[in-house]
Amino acid sequence: MIPFTPETIAYLKDLRENNHKRWFEANRRLYETYLLDPFRDLSERLAPVLSAISHRIEVRPQVGKTISRIHRDTRFSKSKLPYRHTMWLVWYDHSRSMAETPGFFFYIEPEEWGYGMGFYQASPAAMETIRGRLIADTQSIEKLLKKVEKSKLFTLGGEKYKRSRSAALPKDTLDLYNQKTFYFIRNEPINQRLYSEALAGELATGFKLLGSLYNHFTES
């Protein structure tokens, strides 16, 4: 395994403070060694896990496929800084947009890292489809939500409605029903687990736990 190291975080902090092309090009080898190589290796290790959850999930360990681009698209952004100081892996069905289907993710920032499953920003239509499935299969989904809650691995995040849209569902299912968008996430401060060779196994365990929920939300 090619692990992340303290140099990975040092590089992201330095990039944040020196966010311009001259510095990036002068330190491209550090980007490739401490970010791109371990991201590619982690993506390769997790590919069988994600493929087993769904054959529709894109698992190729390439920039623009599962690996985020370090270059920012500044055309429609107020910030014109050319590079990201956050990098991530994301696995989802590329035949659909990220607003229409949830995905699995892992990310690193200078002060934290994390992983989980859900939407970056779900479309209203995607959430209505999921609400319909929550009503149609309440018992099965509530059981899975209880299992996730009991694991204490993930918390439910994302924007929610201020007022409850339904009161005829069990608590965990109702909480999800009332989200405008959602994700299940585990956040961690930068710690030794990020640098451990057991990282891929930890993510695999979490993704398998969330896999049944993912399939309930994406089944045709």
C-alpha positions in Angstrom: 0.0 0.0 0.0 1.1 3.6 -0.7 0.1 5.4 2.5 -0.8 9.0 3.1 1.9 10.7 5.4 2.4 13.9 7.3 4.0 15.2 4.1 0.6 14.9 2.5 -0.9 17.3 4.9 2.1 19.6 4.8 1.8 19.8 1.0 -1.9 20.7 1.2 -1.1 23.5 3.8 1.7 24.8 1.6 -0.5 24.8 -1.5 -3.1 26.7 0.4 -0.5 29.4 1.2 1.1 29.4 -2.2 -1.8 28.9 -4.5 -0.3 29.9 -7.8 1.1 28.1 -10.9 4.8 28.9 -10.3 4.8 27.2 -6.9 2.6 24.3 -8.0 4.9 23.5 -11.0 8.0 23.8 -8.9 6.5 21.2 -6.5 4.6 19.0 -8.9 6.7 16.0 -7.8 5.4 16.5 -4.2 1.8 16.5 -5.5 2.4 13.3 -7.4 4.3 11.5 -4.5 2.2 12.6 -1.5 -1.2 13.0 -3.0 -1.8 11.5 -6.4 0.0 8.2 -5.9 -1.7 7.3 -2.5 -5.1 8.4 -3.9 -4.6 6.2 -6.9 -3.5 3.3 -4.7 -6.5 3.7 -2.3 -8.9 3.9 -5.2 -7.5 0.6 -6.7 -7.8 -1.2 -3.4 -11.4 -0.1 -2.9 -12.5 -0.8 -6.5 -13.6 -4.5 -5.8 -15.6 -3.3 -2.7 -17.5 -0.7 -4.7 -18.0 -2.9 -7.7 -19.5 -5.6 -5.4 -22.1 -3.0 -4.1 -23.1 -2.1 -7.7 -21.6 -2.8 -11.1 -22.8 0.6 -12.2 -20.4 2.5 -10.0 -17.3 4.0 -11.7 -14.2 2.6 -10.1 -11.3 3.4 -12.5 -8.5 5.0 -10.4 -8.0 8.0 -12.7 -8.1 11.7 -12.3 -11.6 12.8 -13.5 -13.0 9.3 -12.8 -12.7 8.5 -9.1 -9.9 11.0 -8.3 -10.6 14.7 -8.0 -8.7 17.2 -10.1 -6.3 19.5 -8.3 -7.0 22.3 -10.8 -10.1 24.3 -10.0 -12.5 25.4 -12.7 -12.5 29.2 -12.1 -14.8 30.2 -15.0 -17.9 30.5 -12.9 -16.4 31.0 -9.5 -15.8 34.2 -7.6 -12.5 32.8 -6.3 -9.9 32.7 -9.0 -7.4 30.6 -7.1 -6.2 27.9 -9.5 -5.7 24.9 -7.2 -7.7 23.1 -4.6 -6.2 22.4 -1.2 -8.8 19.6 -0.7 -8.7 16.4 -2.6 -11.2 13.5 -2.7 -12.2 10.2 -4.2 -15.8 9.7 -5.3 -17.4 6.6 -6.7 -20.8 6.9 -8.4 -22.8 5.9 -11.5 -21.3 8.1 -14.2 -24.3 7.5 -16.5 -26.2 9.9 -14.2 -25.3 13.3 -12.7 -24.1 13.6 -9.1 -27.4 15.5 -8.4 -29.4 12.5 -9.5 -27.6 9.7 -7.7 -25.7 9.3 -4.5 -22.1 8.2 -4.3 -19.4 7.1 -2.0 -16.6 9.4 -1.1 -13.3 10.0 0.8 -11.6 13.3 1.3 -8.6 15.0 2.8 -8.3 18.6 3.9 -5.4 20.3 5.8 -7.2 19.9 9.1 -9.5 16.9 8.6 -10.4 13.8 6.6 -13.5 11.8 6.2 -15.6 9.4 4.2 -19.2 8.3 3.6 -22.1 8.0 1.1 -24.7 10.4 -0.1 -25.2 13.5 -2.4 -23.1 16.5 -2.9 -26.3 18.4 -3.7 -29.4 16.3 -4.5 -31.9 17.5 -7.0 -35.5 17.8 -5.8 -36.6 15.0 -8.2 -33.9 12.7 -6.8 -35.1 13.3 -3.2 -38.7 12.8 -4.2 -37.8 9.4 -5.6 -36.0 8.5 -2.4 -38.9 9.7 -0.3 -41.2 7.4 -2.3 -38.9 4.5 -1.5 -38.8 5.4 2.2 -42.6 5.1 2.2 -42.8 2.0 0.1 -40.2 0.0 2.0 -40.2 1.7 5.4 -39.5 -1.4 7.5 -36.5 -2.6 5.5 -34.9 0.9 5.3 -35.6 1.7 9.0 -33.8 -1.6 9.9 -30.8 -0.6 7.8 -30.8 3.0 9.3 -30.8 1.5 12.8 -27.9 -0.7 11.9 -25.9 2.4 10.7 -26.9 4.3 13.9 -25.8 1.4 16.1 -22.4 1.2 14.5 -21.7 4.8 15.6 -19.6 5.2 12.4 -21.6 7.8 10.6 -23.9 10.8 11.2 -26.6 12.1 8.9 -25.7 15.4 7.3 -27.1 17.8 4.7 -29.7 20.5 4.5 -33.1 19.7 6.0 -36.6 21.2 5.8 -37.5 23.5 8.8 -40.8 21.8 9.2 -41.5 18.1 9.1 -43.1 16.9 5.9 -44.5 13.7 7.4 -45.2 12.3 10.8 -46.2 8.7 9.8 -42.7 7.2 9.7 -40.3 5.8 12.3 -37.8 8.3 13.7 -34.7 7.4 11.6 -36.7 7.1 8.4 -38.5 10.4 9.2 -35.2 12.2 9.8 -34.0 11.1 6.3 -37.4 11.9 4.8 -37.1 15.5 5.9 -33.7 16.1 4.3 -33.5 18.4 1.2 -30.2 16.6 0.5 -28.3 14.1 2.6 -25.1 12.3 3.2 -23.9 9.8 5.8 -20.4 11.0 6.9 -17.6 10.2 9.3 -15.3 13.2 10.0 -11.9 12.9 11.7 -9.2 15.3 12.6 -5.9 14.6 11.1 -4.6 11.5 13.0 -2.6 8.4 12.7 -5.5 6.4 11.2 -5.2 8.5 8.0 -1.5 7.3 7.7 -2.2 3.7 8.6 -2.0 0.8 6.2 -5.4 -0.2 7.7 -7.1 2.8 6.1 -8.4 0.9 3.1 -9.9 -1.7 5.4 -11.6 0.9 7.5 -13.2 2.5 4.5 -14.2 -0.9 3.1 -16.0 -1.7 6.3 -17.9 1.6 6.3 -18.8 1.4 2.6 -20.2 -2.2 3.0 -22.3 -1.0 5.9 -23.8 1.8 3.7 -24.0 -0.4 0.6 -27.5 -1.8 1.3 -28.9 1.7 1.8 -27.2 2.8 -1.4 -28.9 0.0 -3.3 -32.3 0.8 -1.9 -31.8 4.4 -3.0 -30.6 3.6 -6.5 -32.5 0.5 -7.6 -34.3 0.8 -10.9 
